[in-house]
């Protein structure tokens, strides 16, 4: 079943499954079983983060699957409290230990935090590139980086991130950040792909879903896929996991893709924080 998910090629020739499974807000006590269920359904790309507080349980779910390591693609992200180089190195070690892995497939700076750390997210990015050089990360990237953030780290380090994981969905297409990501030769990963459920009641999405005899969620995820982005919807219900997995046996027309894209509300559609001002550091 996993073979139905297309793989995309990152700018370092590493491949990534276009559909993954995210564990954001999955309680640690339920994470191992939830990950195991996702893997049983056919997902092979698991996305976690230090700030989610469930890396260790994600690792337990991966281990319990019995799947070969080379069939899995695992992502985690740097906690906002550890951007200084030595802190980032120490916490990366901790991520590998918690996941029970000797290497990770993708490791990201979770937020740029331009108002913190003297605004020096470029030093944090330079540190992450060390993990690829020493073989403990197959690829590194960023999350929530605006165009100017991307331009700066590439100019200062000469290294382009493999991905930029950003909020993107029909109500917030985030075109400027997507365009900058593509201009640098990186892939876009879209978080909150169904706008935390807000688009599921949209009249346009519903009409297209009815035309294809699909659910609004499936149509929205299919829209992302046809835009070329990587997605990792989250659900703790097996039936919803299966629904989200079943998006590769139908296709939207160009007009349908355009109609969904036209739902964009600009900044008013954003559901998460603005990366230019977000400065949360866990206590």
Secondary structure, DSSP 8 states (H G I E B T S, - for coil): -GGGS-EEE-TTS-EEESB-EE-TT--HHHHHHHHHHHHHHT--EEE--GGGT-HHHHHHHHHHH---GGG-EEEEEE-TT--SHHHHHHHHHHHHHHHT-S-BSEEEES---TTSGGG-HHHHHHHHHHHHHTTSBS-EEEES--HHHHHHHHHHHS---SEEEEE-BTTB--HHHHHHHHHTT-EEEEESTTGGGGGGG-HHHHHHHHHHT--HHHHHHHHHHHHT-EE----S-HHHHHHHH--SS----HHHHHHHHTT--GGGG--S--TTT------
